[in-house]
């Protein structure tokens, strides 16, 4: 199994020191990717989770300059709250500056109030269509084509785009649990990434992804999962790999049996010392049992 680490760029307690400690231990352990989470301006009701959050792409730029051996991923960026052309430029620039290390994890978002706070309230009801078009637009711009692009949300007739990404293609990974997101991953993405889904739930989702890919005449995209890790008991209702190292390793093996190739590990702490200790414990006690 290939592992990544979800950087603690949120919630309260997030700090440059915690982000740096997480990136350093991921690189030192040989884990492939560090991932950031995205929100911008949530309402007070969601402040406990996302009130304090370091911006996803800028954080990766800072980390990427300090840690040249890790890939840089968004898990996931809420594309419909952003300008798609500016994001194409940001991601291509980051890929060029980092030597081809970016993975663009994308999703449609769920917080209607946040859309309004950012000034795109009307986009919330068409956010799936906006993401579909954005994927097509990014690939058009990143290909180096100067042909016009005409879509529902974007019409670009006269343009020059550069720098191009180092990677061709720059991988786009779709996240989400709803059936439209799963179908989107199958028909148009390079990968699918779940969040807080057990292997049993993942099995149901991957069947939809594979069917959509087959219908589109494409190979099944790469499969990854984002999963919380909790050593010992876990009293929350959301899914986490928890318990003894053997119990956690059994969950990893169950994901692998479904074809999952990468797990982005989230350790539930922003404390620099704790995030290092938990990552090192996973590497020492869990990974050898997989």
Secondary structure, 3 states (H helix, E strand, C coil): CEEEEECCCECCCCCHHHHHHHHHHHHHCCCCEEEECCCCCCCHHHHHHHCCECCHHHHHHHHHHHCCCCEEEECCEEHHHCCHHHHHHHHHHHHHHCCCCEEEEEECCCCHHHHHHHCCHHHHHHHHHHHHHHHHHHHHHHCCCCCCEECCCCEECCCCCCCCCCCCCCCEEEECCCHHHHHHHHHHCCEEEEECCCHHHHHHHHHHHHHHHHHCCCCCCEEEEEEEEEEECCCCCCCCEEECHHHHHHHHHHHHHCCCCEEEEECCCCCHHHHHHHHHHHHHHHHHHC
